[in-house]
Amino acid sequence: MRSAPTLTLARPVPPLALPVLAVATLTAIVGVAVAVAIAPNAWAVDIERNLRAAEALRAGSFGTVEGYLYTPLAAVLTIPLTLIPAGVAIWGWLAARLALVLAGVRRETAGWAIGDRWAAALAAVMFVPTLHDLMLGNVSLVMTAAVALVLWVRDRWWAGIALGLVLATVPKPQLLPIFVWMLVFRRRSLVGALGTAAIATGIGVLWLGVDRYLTFVDAVLHAPYLGTPMYGNLGLTGLLPGFVVPLGALTIAATAIGFWRGEAAGFICAVGAGILLAPYTMAYSAVPLLLAIRPLSRVAPRATFVLALTGSLGVLVFLPLWIGAVMAVALGVPRLRWARAE
């Protein structure tokens, strides 16, 4: 596995058309219903907040935008978008992230029939977490693309540069288990990611000043909704606050077993653990699980079909249970079968 360039086999396995069509159809139906329901309150909320934070930074009042938890460097990088009409910025940001999704699907469905590839693209776009990110103008798709780069290429320091930039601008707690996975399976990429994050943060501090970074840290530490059960929090702290400690310990133990199972199983469990253990988890937080479909389908195709078919509904009904099912399938595959698939 150390010498293999990716987690996928050299010869792609074409899917059966009917299962792919079934997943795409059900996911699209649920996605349309969710989009109609949340559009009035969700459309462009995050990107508009980011634009306001960038404008506040330009005005010398960084830290005054409620709910903005990204670094001052992220606000700086958003400033160019404030120089064009807001509508253009919003739609341009949506188009850029949609392109990332389609590029990922194109890569993961290489060798499939054209109809199946279009169906897979529809399913990926209409998957509720993806749709949620696209509508809000969030950054989870960008974060997922950076993680995918680490996952799909050889273990090289430059493979972690994009993830390092993500860490320096939009540090999300759900990345922590992925960094642990990188420590075990992608050490050079981890060095590249942490080195890039350190350099970018250092530049940000020197450029923007320590005070702005202290303001950012204070905003994160005193965010009213982090770590508290409230509407919209789909993680353990929101849905099962009384069982966070035992279920958190179980999640960590399961992830450790996943690491022992192998690189792919460890990655799937690390992604799941990050979502479950994050202090605040929204639907878009589950976007990285799209990266689990290809490796999981190679060792457990029937179970993967069921998980994909129920994905959007699982996120909406009870996210921890669905993620637990994903991790359970990964752990249920014998270590030797994982090794053969990788």
Secondary structure as the mmCIF struct_conf table of DSSP 4:
data_model
#
loop_
_struct_conf.conf_type_id
_struct_conf.id
_struct_conf.beg_label_comp_id
_struct_conf.beg_label_asym_id
_struct_conf.beg_label_seq_id
_struct_conf.end_label_comp_id
_struct_conf.end_label_asym_id
_struct_conf.end_label_seq_id
TURN_TY1_P TURN_TY1_P1 ARG A 2 SER A 3
BEND BEND1 PRO A 5 THR A 8
BEND BEND2 ALA A 10 ARG A 11
HELX_LH_PP_P HELX_LH_PP_P1 PRO A 14 LEU A 16
HELX_RH_AL_P HELX_RH_AL_P1 ALA A 17 ALA A 42
TURN_TY1_P TURN_TY1_P2 TRP A 43 ALA A 44
HELX_RH_AL_P HELX_RH_AL_P2 VAL A 45 ARG A 58
TURN_TY1_P TURN_TY1_P3 ALA A 59 GLY A 60
TURN_TY1_P TURN_TY1_P4 PHE A 62 GLY A 63
BEND BEND3 VAL A 65 VAL A 65
TURN_TY1_P TURN_TY1_P5 GLU A 66 GLY A 67
BEND BEND4 TYR A 70 TYR A 70
HELX_RH_AL_P HELX_RH_AL_P3 PRO A 72 THR A 78
HELX_RH_3T_P HELX_RH_3T_P1 ILE A 79 LEU A 83
BEND BEND5 ILE A 84 ILE A 84
HELX_RH_AL_P HELX_RH_AL_P4 ALA A 86 GLU A 108
TURN_TY1_P TURN_TY1_P6 THR A 109 GLY A 111
BEND BEND6 TRP A 112 TRP A 112
HELX_RH_AL_P HELX_RH_AL_P5 ILE A 114 MET A 126
BEND BEND7 PHE A 127 PHE A 127
HELX_RH_AL_P HELX_RH_AL_P6 VAL A 128 LEU A 136
TURN_TY1_P TURN_TY1_P7 GLY A 137 GLY A 137
BEND BEND8 VAL A 139 VAL A 139
HELX_RH_AL_P HELX_RH_AL_P7 SER A 140 TRP A 152
BEND BEND9 VAL A 153 VAL A 153
BEND BEND10 ASP A 155 ASP A 155
HELX_RH_3T_P HELX_RH_3T_P2 TRP A 157 GLY A 160
HELX_RH_AL_P HELX_RH_AL_P8 ILE A 161 THR A 169
BEND BEND11 VAL A 170 VAL A 170
HELX_RH_3T_P HELX_RH_3T_P3 PRO A 173 LEU A 175
HELX_RH_AL_P HELX_RH_AL_P9 LEU A 176 PHE A 185
HELX_RH_AL_P HELX_RH_AL_P10 ARG A 187 LEU A 208
HELX_RH_AL_P HELX_RH_AL_P11 VAL A 210 LEU A 221
TURN_TY1_P TURN_TY1_P8 HIS A 222 HIS A 222
TURN_TY1_P TURN_TY1_P9 PRO A 224 GLY A 227
BEND BEND12 THR A 228 THR A 228
TURN_TY1_P TURN_TY1_P10 TYR A 231 GLY A 232
BEND BEND13 GLY A 235 GLY A 235
HELX_RH_AL_P HELX_RH_AL_P12 LEU A 236 LEU A 239
HELX_RH_3T_P HELX_RH_3T_P4 PRO A 241 PHE A 243
HELX_RH_AL_P HELX_RH_AL_P13 VAL A 244 ARG A 261
HELX_RH_AL_P HELX_RH_AL_P14 GLU A 263 LEU A 277
BEND BEND14 ALA A 278 TYR A 280
HELX_RH_3T_P HELX_RH_3T_P5 ALA A 283 ALA A 292
HELX_RH_AL_P HELX_RH_AL_P15 ILE A 293 VAL A 299
HELX_RH_AL_P HELX_RH_AL_P16 PRO A 301 LEU A 309
TURN_TY1_P TURN_TY1_P11 THR A 310 THR A 310
HELX_RH_AL_P HELX_RH_AL_P17 GLY A 311 GLY A 332
BEND BEND15 VAL A 333 VAL A 333
HELX_RH_AL_P HELX_RH_AL_P18 ARG A 335 ALA A 341
#
